[in-house]
Amino acid sequence: MAKARILSVDDEAANLALIDAILTPLGYEVVGVANGKDALETVAKTRIDLILLDVMLPTVDGFEICTSLKSDELYRKIPVILITSLNAKEDRIRGIAAGAEDFISKPFNHLEVIARIEMLLKVRGLDLQVENAYANMRELTSFSKQLIHGYDPLDFDFSAHVAKLTSRLLVPESASIKPPKEIVISFKDRETANNLVYRRQGADVIGTKFSSSLLHGFFPRGKPPIGFLNTLELEEPSWRPFKKTLTQTGVEVSNLVYYHDEDFTVIAVGYPDDATSHNAAVVDNLVLLIMFLNSLSRQVRETEAAFIYTINALSRAAEVNDEDTGNHILRVGEYAAVIAESLGSPKPFVEAIRVQAPMHDVGKIHTSPAILKKPAPLTPAEAAIMKEHPMHGARILGDHPRLALARNIALSHHERWDGSGYPQGLKGEQIPMEGRIVTLADQYDALRNKRVYKPPFDHSTACSILLEGDGRTEPKHFDPKVLSAFRNSSNKFDGIFHQLGDF
C-alpha cells in the first residue's frame, strides 16, 4: 500500500523540519510548503491524504485555505488539522466553520500530533472504502445493465462477453475506481481452451495468449473460490506456487483478486492499493452474471434446437404422402430467408421464417395420399379437398405465439397478390408478408421439381416463368416487392437448390 502523503503548511522552516522529523521515521511521506498559494498548487498536482495547516500564514491565512479546499468537490474530503497558537473560542468556531476536522495548539506535543493524524487517516481510509464500495456498486449496476440490454440467448458469444468483462475491469467508467494493471483469464468456450493476459495499452485493452498448461493444477487446494490477496500474503508458503505460476504468464504479481473454479479462472492483478473484499465482490458478481447468462443461453439454445427438430419432424411427416421429398421443405425455408433478407427484414424475422416456413404444407397430413400422388388431373371435388390443406395446417399449428408465423404461412401461402388464390381469396396487403414470401419460394421450388403435369425446369426457366409468366404462373400473382427481392437475389436460389437437392 502506498505511504500516506501529508502536506505540512507553515511559514517557519523550523516547524516544517520538526513535522518532517516526527512523521518520516513513521513511514509517512511529508511534503512541506511555506505559504497558502504553494499549498493549493500542491493539492492540485499530487495526491494528498492529510493536511497539517498553520493558521497564521502570510497573504492567505489557514482559515481561507481550508475554506477554499472544503468548497471544492475534489478536495473537500482531505482531512485538515489546523495548527494554531490562537486559543480563543471565536477562532475555534471560525475553524469549524471553515471545515477543519481537528485542531492542535502550539506548542504541540509530537505524540498528540501522531495520534490525531493516525485517527484521521483511519477515518479517511474507512471513508474511502465506503466511497469505493459505492463506486463499485454503481459500476457493477451499469455494466450489468449493459450486458442484459439487448441480451439474445440464441446469439450469446461467451468469449466476447469475457473480453467485455476484462475491458470494464481494466478501464472502469467511474474515475474514482482504481483498476488493476492486468487480468489473467482461463476458460473453455465450446471445448476450446482460452488462456489470455489482458493489459491496458493507452485507451485499448489487448489480450495476449499463453500456454494452457501453465494454469493446470496451479490453484492451491482448500482455498475459497473467490478472494483477494495482497503482496505480503502472496509470500506465504501455500501461495508461493500460485505466485510462481502467475509470474510465468508474464504478469507482475501484486495485490490481486481471484475467482477460480473448474471452468473459469479470473485473476485481476496489480491493484494500486491493497485489494479488498469490495474488489473481490465486483469480480465475483460480474463473473457470476456472465456465467448465468451463458448457462441460460445454453439452455435456451437447447430448447430452440428441440423446437426446430420438432418443426422439421412435423414438416417431414406432412411430406411423407406427397410427391415432394423432405428436402423440399428445407429449401423453401432457405429461399424464404433469402427473400426476407433481400427485403431488408430484421434478423429475427429472417431466422424465424427460415425455421417456420418448412411447415407451410403441414395440413397435407389430412389430405388423402391418393389425391396427393394422383398422376392424372384432379377432379373438381378432389381439387376442393386439396385446397383445404391450408386451413388444416392452421388448425394443426394452433394459436401459440411461438408458432404464429408458421400458422400465417400455412394459411396464406396459396393466396395471390391479385386475389385469385385460396383458401380466403385475400388480395394485396391483406396477405401477411410471410405468406407473400413463401408463396414465391414454394412456387420456385415447384418449378424446379418434376410434377405429374410438368418436367423439372432449370434455374433460368424457373426465373423466367416467375418474372415474366407462362400463362399458368404470372407476375401479378406475387407482391411486386417480393418479386423484386427475388430478382435481386435469384442467383442464390440455384445454389440452395443444388446444395439441398434430392440427388
Secondary structure, DSSP 4 states (H G I P E B T S, - for coil): -PPPEEEEE-S-HHHHHHHHHHHGGGT-EEEEESSHHHHHHHHHHS--SEEEEES--SSS-HHHHHHHHHTSTTTTTS-EEEEES---HHHHHHHHHHT-SEEEESS--HHHHHHHHHHHHHHHHHHHHHHHHHHHHHHHHHHHHHHHTT--GGG--HHHHHHHHHHHHHS-S-TT----SEEEEEEEETTEEEEEEEEEETTEEEEEE--GGGGTT-SPTT--SEEEE-TTGGGSGGGHHHHHHHHHTT----SEEEEE-SSEEEEEE--SS---HHHHHHHHHHHHHHHHHHHHHHHHHHHHHHHHHHHHHHHHHHHTTSSS-HHHHHHHHHHHHHHHHHTT--HHHHHHHHHHGGGTTGGGGGS-HHHHT-SSPPPHHHHHHHTTHHHHHHHHHTT-GGGHHHHHHHHHTT--TTS--SSS---GGGS-HHHHHHHHHHHHHHHHS-BTTBPPP-HHHHHHHHHH--SSS-GGGS-HHHHHHHHHHHHHHHHHHHHT---
